[in-house]
Amino acid sequence: MKIYIREMNESDPTLIEEAFRLQSWNKPASQYEGYLQESHEGKRVNLVAEYKGEFGGYVTIVWGSDYPPFREGGIPEIVDFNVLIKFRRLGIGTVLMDEAENRIAARSAVAGLGVCLHSDYGAAQVLYAKRGYVPDGRGLYWKGRYLKYGDQVTVDDDLVIYLIKRLKE
């Protein structure tokens, strides 16, 4: 198989940082070192995709979400899902999401995620819709609060809508 999924290991943080640096994205190794620490504590699962033996992308699952409705409802959250630009449209994202959903389904009937609303996240928005994710019905969320009619905010990576998917009945 061309795509192999495994859990993140101690050598991955610098590898991932360098892979994203080559496409001009700032993703510091310290971020992934923190993810590894959280995985050792049982708070997070970090899945890495290799394509033909080369790092292709990753996704993480947080068992105790920072988003209050997910945390209160015990809904695991898929967080920080990235596929390198040069490896997009090869099925890596689908395989990562399949594995994340399988891991979540072993513990929960529902998976959740948040997606930013600006165009940089258009591909992710389409992917999540095609996979059956639907809005949780609470509206736009920005910097820890729900927005209401008439609010004015800066469109940035904090402007999200949260989505859920029923994995099993």
N, C-alpha and C positions, 0 to 999 in steps of 0.2 A: 504494500500500500504506500502511496506517495505521501499521505498525511498521517502523522503519528502524534497522538495526544499523550502527554505525561504531566505529572505534577512538577511545579517549579522546584529547582534545586539550588544549592548554595552558589553554583557557578553562573547561574542565569542573570543576576542583576546587572553585572557589567556587560554581558553579552547583549541583553535587551537594550540597555542604555546606548550602546554603540550602534546597534541596528537602527534605532530610531534617530540617532544623531545623523546617520548617513542620509536620512530623508528630511533632515532639518527640523526634527521635532525634539523638544527638550523633555526628556523622560529620565530623570536622574536615577542612578543605581540605588540611592537611598530609599526611593519609593518602593522598590522591589524588595529591598532588605527588610523594610517595614512589613510588607506583605508576607514575607517568609516568617518573620517573628509572629505575626498574627496566625499563620497556619500552624506553627508549633504550639500555639495557645488554643487551637481548635476554633478560632473565630472566623477563619477564612480558608477557602480552597483556591489555589492558584493553578490554572491549567495552561500549559504551554503547547503550542502546535509547532511541529517540525514538518517542513515540506522538503522532501528529498534530502533529509538530513540537515537542513538549514532552518534556523529560527524563522517562523513565519507569523506568529501572533500569539495572543494570550487572552484569557478571560479570567475573572475572579468571581467567586461566590462569597458573599458575606452572610453569615448565619444570623446575625443580629443587626439588622439594618439601622442606619441613622435616621431614615425616614419614619416618622412616628407611626403612621398607620401600618406599615410593614412590621416594624418592631413590635407594636402592640398585638398584631394579628399573627405573629410568628411566621411571617412570610420571608423566606430567604431572598436576598437581592443579588441579581447579576450586576456586577460593577466593573467598570474599566475594561471594556472589550475593545481590543485593537488588533487589526491585521495590517502587516506592512503593505504599503501601497503597491510594491512590485509583485505581491502575492495575492492581490485581490482578484476576485472572479474565478478562483480556482477551487472553491468549495471549502476553504480553510475555516471561514467564519461559520458555515453551516455545521461542520464537524465539531468545532469548539462549542457552539450553542447546543448541539445534540448532547454532548457529554455533560455540559453544565446542567441541562434540564434533567438528564438521567440521574445525576448526583442529587439534585434537589428533590426529585420524585421519590427517592429513597427515604426522605425525611418530611416532605410536605406535599400537599395536593396542589399547591399554588406556587408559582414563581413570580417574582416581581423585578422590575427594573425601571430606571429613570432615563429619559432621553432628552437631550438638549433640543431646542426648537429652531435654532438657526441652520442655515443651509449646509454648513460644514458637516452636519449630522444627517443629511438627507438620506444617504445610503443606509445608515443604521435604522432610521425611521421606517424606510420601506421594508428592510429585512424583518424588523420586529412585527410589522403589520402582516407580512406574508406568513410569519410563524404563528400567528394567532394571538398576539398580544393586543390587549384592548386597554383604553384608559381606565384608571381606577375610579373615575367619576368625581374626583375632588378638584380638578382644574389645574391651572398653572401654579407652580411652586417656585419661589425665588428667594434665596438667602434665608431659608428657614421659615418662610411664611407663604400662605396661599394668597394669590392676587385676587382682587375683586374689581368689578367694573369701574373704570376710570383711573385705576392705578397706572402710574408711569414708572417704567423700569428701564434699565440698560439691558439690551439684548446681549447676553454673554453666556458662558458655559454654566452659569448657575440658574438660568431660566429653563426649567424642565417640566415635563409632564410625566407622571408615573403610570406605568402600564403593568398589567397582570395577565397571567395565562394559567388557566386550569390545566394541570398536568394529568390528574386522575380524579375520578369521582369518588 
